[in-house]
Amino acid sequence: MKLLASLLFAAALTAPAFSTLAQEAKPAAQQAKAVKPDLAKGEASYAAVCAACHAADGNSVIPTQPNLAQQHPEYLIKQLQEFKSGKRANAIMVGFASTLSDADMQNIAYWVSAKTAKPGFAKEKELVLLGERIYRGGIADRQVPACAGCHGPNGAGIPAQYPRLSGQHAEYAAAQLTSFRDGVRNNSLQMTQIAAKMNDREIKAVADYVAGLR
């Protein structure tokens, strides 16, 4: 009985510690949901830090800079956190993200995600059919899954899990797939494994196809 009482007492002491560790282990993007974002501050921070490259409404006019309008806020928060920590390498974004607090990131992400994305379009007519085939059916002989399985048939993505691709600049999308394939961008093991099986033509075709999704 004394042994049992001792074990129960020890468990009572350690339970709060385990609870604290579990709370700390939650992704910051998930914890951010508990705090209501300040959209006014988000707009101000976005204008000061982000608008020069991503445009005032999140619809970038620079093909190498991603559109952010209507992107899932959880995804944007995760990327900003990983730029800041160095998990995702980009000299320009590391510099900007390092100045932002978690609250700043949340405010910006939720503000720009509420902006309406402008539709894009495919440019490479000779590749668009290949891009559609890969996006919707994958590449069976190399076990490349269909992009639509995670990002949706219309490229809308799945909130908090997979980013929106619809209307994204083909140049930017191709650059990211290439970076995943070449190990330059390594903050998604899943995308690294998929892109590693794709050649330049296939990457270009998929990137061009998603630019026209809507």
Secondary structure, DSSP 4 states (H G I P E B T S, - for coil): -HHHHHHHHHHHHHHHHHHHHHHHHS-HHHHHTTS---HHHHHHHHHHHTHHHH-TTS--SSTTS---TT--HHHHHHHHHHHHHTSS--HHHHHHHTT--HHHHHHHHHHHHTSPPPP-----HHHHHHHHHHHHH-BGGGTBPPTHHHH-TTS--BTTTB---TT--HHHHHHHHHHHHHTS--S-HHHHHHHTT--HHHHHHHHHHHHT--
